[in-house]
Amino acid sequence: LASKCTKQFRPAIGNLPATAKCCTTDFTLSEIQTQMCGRMSSSNKHAKTPQQYISHTKSFQTELYAHDCPHIQSHKNFIDVVNANGGSFSPEYKMLDYKFTKQYTRQMFLQQVLHDYNSTDPSRVYFQGFEWEDLYYVAKTPLNTFALDKNWIALTYTRHQLLNYFHPLVDHGVTAIAPSISMLLEVDTENNLVPTLYAKVARELGLGIVAWTLERSDALSKGGGWYYSTLSQVLRTDSDVIKVLDVLYEDVGIMAIWTDWPG
């Protein structure tokens, strides 16, 4: 299967890191479900073999569930399991490297995913994506839509610029804007966590707000990594994540938050 990868494994040589790129679109569903195991995404830039490359789970993640080759669910399998337990869905339309053709277009891909939710209560489905045009297409249906945002330049926008930035989402009926935590919070002159202008204008326009990602980083006592980089000067211990969550809920007014460790 490794030979089918978009970019096959290249071992580390000198100062050049090991690299590889394998996408789900490189394989058939049968190959994925019968010849692969589920595990947390990881990579080892010093690897000399493919096995070393994928056997480098971060210290704050886990291999607790990877011991018996977990079966990889198809999208439809996943929907059946979650529906049976009354859960909700937040599928993401990825920015695929896949080269669409006239025979299989991006819109056909969007519709194929939408079709899988035909038997699901639309109030429990929240489509997300960085490509806002995809969400405009989904917003024509009864399903909810979360516009993922990593446009850090928006943090420098004036109030007027932010109004123009958000208006297409409002005009197309998108449910919520979904940026990183660092786009919603900043530190004021008294070292308090407060909402950014970005957050205030989104709320003013009636957009819901969803934040990512609460617990994906290393310990806050070590700085918290990228997700908390702009807030690290006021975050001292791991319990400070509760302060972050409190301000996001009480002052920013988020409707939901993504976390890699629910509960």
Salt bridges, closest charged atoms under 4 A:
GLU31 OE1 - LYS4 NZ 2.81
GLU63 OE2 - ARG39 NH2 3.31
ASP68 OD1 - HIS67 ND1 3.98
GLU92 OE1 - LYS94 NZ 3.24
ASP97 OD2 - LYS21 NZ 2.06
ASP116 OD2 - HIS75 ND1 2.83
ASP134 OD2 - ARG106 NH2 2.46
GLU204 OE2 - ARG159 NH2 2.20
ASP240 OD1 - LYS243 NZ 3.22
ASP260 OD2 - ARG216 NE 3.82
